[in-house]
Amino acid sequence: MPGLVLRIARVVAFALFGVSLVFHWFHVPVGVQPKAHGAYSTIFEEPPSTLPFKLLLIVVLVSAWWLGRRLKRRGSVSWATPMTVAGSILFLGIGIVYPAFTMQRCAEVSAHAGWLQQQNFSLIVSVGDNFLGQEYFYEPGQPEVQVNEVLPRSFQAMPTPSVLSVADLHLTKLQHMFIWLGLSPGFCQFVTWGWFSAAIGSLLLVICFMPLKGNQRSGPGDRRSLYRLVGVFVFSGFAVCLACLFPIMMAAQELKRAEASANNGSYPESLRHLDLAEKWVPVLSYHTDLLYQRGWLEEKVGLQSPIREVYSAIREEEEGFVDRAAQEYAALLNPDNPKAVRAEA
């Protein structure tokens, strides 16, 4: 009976892999296009990281099948070992590396996902528009919906990196660590069944190819060696998380150096450190505070660029010159400007 359950579980695992190859993993709406009869359809965009990870899934499974078949002919190792190792690699890669890589490095898609999530959050929280609309509805002169802040003016796709080394990774930063690893509200809102199928299939592959009592294809020696893989799997998970947090730590160090250089009046050096921070974590280039800081530094060194114009527009908006700021924002929507500038505008 356990052997039959294992066979069914293996079939389900490979079926989930097939589903993951067909469906999207991370699907973000970026616009609408008109259709017939006045209807509209949503335009979605997927990060460029999805295709390499799908190819990795295929390569790992084919390699494990080929290696298991070859080793089985020699009689040295059963199918369980290569398949369990393959499932472990896929689970760590899909469950940890893919979200971190996508949200840190696929800047345009991940920033847009975070922006949409923040707009939705500003509507539905207890201090958002929908709740305030119900609270003030019956007061004289109040509209049906009390608009609070539908479009958040200050944007961060993830918390600004603040951990300089492994020693700074405390439990107080656990929530930020999850977001830095890609498991942010923006990722959780737009992740789709393809990613879940791949992650669950990988975990199921590990479980169903571990030798269990009643599985006649594996011997006691195989079971002992595979049970040791559980400890290796847990240790590898922590190691992969630290590896994914390494760019965050390097970006935090560069931001710290940029701050110190700006305080010392070394504005070109501060700009250089900001560039390095954005190279380590490209999505930082979409953060309002970093755009503002870069614009301030460029004004200090006498550079003229679209980022400096963003800084000027934000300053004018904060000082109450709303119409003039709106004109500058509209001019910054030029397609020739950098994508981060257009998104901020």
N, C-alpha and C positions, 0 to 999 in steps of 0.2 A: 504493500500500500504506500509506504513512504516513497518508494521508487517511482510510482505512478504520479504522485504529487510533484516530485522533483521534475519529471519530464514535462508535466503540464506547465509548471512555473517557468521552465526554460523556454517553452514555446511562447508563453506570454511575454517574457523578457525580450525575445527577438521580435515579436509583434510590436512591442512598444518602440523598439528601435526603428522599425519600419515606419511607424506613425510619425516619429520625430523627424525623419528625413523628408516627409511630405509636408508637414505643417510648419508654420513660422514659429520662431522661438521668442522673438521680441518685436512687437508690432506697434509702432507709434503713429497715430494720425497726424498728418502734417498739413492737410488742406482738404478742400472739396472741389469737385468738378461737376459742371451741369450735365444733366442727362435729358432724355426726352420728357415731354409733358411737365416741364418745370421742376422736375425732381433733381436731386443731387446725390452723388456718391462720394464716399470718403476716400481720400488718397492716403495710403499708409507707406511708411518707410521702415526698412529693417536695417540694423547696423551691419557694416561689412564684416564684423567678426563672426557672424553666424555661419557663413559658408565654410571657413577654415575649420571650425569645430565640427561641422557635419562631416567634412572630409576626414578629420581625425577619428571620428567615430567609426567610419568605414574601414580605415587603415588598421586601427587597433583590433577590430573584430576579425578582419581577414587574417591579420598576422597571428592572432591567437588561435584561430582555426587551423592555419597552416602549421604552426609550431606544435599544437596539440596532436595533430595527425601524425607529424613526423616523429615526435617523442613516443607516441603510442606504438608505432611500428617497432621502435627500438626496445620497448618494454621498460623504459626507465621511469617515466612519469605518466600519470593518467591525464585525462582531459581536464580534470578539476583544477590543476595548478595554473596552466596558462589562461584558462577562462576566468578564474578568480582574480588573477593579477590584472587581466584586461578590464574586468568590471571595476576593480579598485581604481585603475588609472582613469577610466571614463567618468566614474563618479566624482573624483577629485577635480578632473578637468572641467566637467560640465556643471557640477554643483558649486564650485568655488571659483575656478579661474575664469570661466565664461562671464559671470556677472561682474567680477572685478575688472576684467579687461574691457568689457563693453562700456561700463559706466565711467571708467577712468579715461579711456583712450578714444572711444568713439564719441567725440565731444559733441558734434552737432546733434546726433540722435538722442544721446543721453541728456543733454541740456534741455532739449525740447520736451522730452518726457518729464523731466523734473519741473519744468515751467508749467505744463498742463496740470500736473498733480497739485502744484501749489495754488493754481487758480481754483481747482475743484475744492481744495482744502479751505480756501478763504471763504467759500460759500457755505460749507456744511458744518464747520465747527461751531461751538456754542457762542462765539463772538462774531460769527460770519453773517452774511447778508440774509440768508433764509430765516435764521433765528431772530435777528434784529428786526426784520420785516414784520414778523408776527408780534413782536413786543411793542413796536411803535405804531402798529396799524391803526389803532383806534384813537390816536392823538390827533388833534386838529392840525390840518395842513401837512400831514405826513403822507408820503407816497406808500403804495402797497408794499414795496420792497425798499428797505433802508439800505442804500448802497454804501457799503463800508470800504472795501478795497478789493474789487473784483480782480484787478490786475496788480499783483504785488510789485511794488516799485523797486524793491531791492531783491535780487535773485542770487541764490546759491544752489548749485546742483548737488553739492554735498558740503558738509562742514569744512571750513578752511583747515587744512592740515596743521596740527599742533603738536604731534608726537615727533620728537627729534631722534629717538632711539627706542629699542625694545624696552628699556627701563621705564619709559613713559606710558607703556600700555597697561593701564590700571583698569579695574572693574568700573570705575566711574566713567570711563570712556567707552564702555561696552556698546552703547547705542551708536556712538560715532564710528566705532570699528566695524559694525555691521554695515553701515552706510558706505564707509570707505572700501569695504569688500564687495560693494556693488548691490547689496541687498537693501537698497533704499526704497522709500515709498514709490518713487517714480518707476523703478524696475518692477516692483511687485504689482503695480497697477497695470502695466502693459506687457508683462510676460505672458506667454500663451501656452497652449497645451503641448506644443512641440518640445519646449524645454522641459516641462514636467514629465513628459513621456520618456525623454532621454535620461533624465536623472533617476526616475523610478526604475526604468529598465536596467540601468547600470547597477543600482543597489540590489535589484532582484537577481541580476546575473551573479553577483558576489554570493548572495545567500544560497541560491539553488545549486551552485556548483561546489559549495563547501561539502565535504563528505559528511553525511549524517548516518545515523544508525539505520540500517536497512538498505543503504545504497551499496549494492554488491560490486560496483565498479571501482571502489576505492578501498585500499587497505589501511591497517592501523598506522603505518608509517606515513602515508599520505595525510591522514587526518591530523596527526601531530604537527606536521609541517604547515598545514593550512591553518590550523588554529593559531599558530605563531604569527600568521599573517594579520590576524586581527589587531595585535599590538602594533605591528608595523603600519597597518592602515591608519590607526589613530594617530600615531606619531607623524606619519606622512601628512595627515590632514592639518595638524598644527604647523608643520613645516611649510606647506603650501600657503596657508593663511599668512604666515610671516613673509613669505616671498611676495605675495600680493600686496602686503602693506609696505614693502620696501620702497616703492615709488612714492608713497604718501610721506614716509619719513624723510626721503631725500628732498621732496618738495617743501616740507616744513622747514628743513635746514636752509634751503635757498630763500624762503620767505623771511626767515629770521635774519639772514645776512642782508637781504634787501632792506629790511627795516633799519638795521644798524647803519648801513651805508647812507640811507636817506637822512638819518639823524646826524650823521657826520658831514653832510653836505656833498657826498660823492654821488650825485644823481645819475651819471652814466653807469657807474658801477651798480647802483640799485636797479636800474633798468635791466642790466645784464643778468642779475640774479632772478628778476621776475621772469625773464625769458627762460632761464634754466628750470625754474619751478613749473612753468607751463609745459616744458618739454617732458618733464617727469610725469605730470598729470595734465594732459591737454584740456580736460574739461574745465580747469580753473580759468581758462581764457574767457569763459562765458560768465564769470562771477562779476556782479556789479561793483563790488568793492575793489577788486583787482583792476578792472577797467578804469575806475575812478582814480586809483592810485597811479596807474600807468599814465593816464592823461595829465595828472598833476606833475609827475616827473618830466614828461615830455614838454610841458610848459616851462618848467625850470631850465631845461637844457636848450630851449628855443626850437624844438621840433614842431612841425606842422603836419598833423595826420588826422585821420578820422577818429582815432581814439581820443585825441585831444579835443576834438569837437564834441564827442560824447561827454567828456568832463565839463566842457563849457555849458552844454545844454542842461546837465544835471545841476550845475551851480545856479543857472538862471531860474530853473524850476524851483529850487529850494529858496531862492531869494524872492519869489513871487512873480517873476516875469514869465507867466505861463504861456502866453501867446508866442513870445519870442522863442521860448524853449520848444514849443510844438513845431514851429517852422524849422528849427534846427534838426529836430528828430525826423521830420518828414524828409529833409534833404539827405539825412544819413541812410535812408532806405534805398539809396542808389545801389543797383546790383553789383557795381564795381567795388564797393566797400567790402571789407572782411565780413564773414558770416557772423562773427561774434558781435560786431558793431551793429549790423542790421538787426540782429535778435534783440539787442539791448534797446535800440531805438523803437 
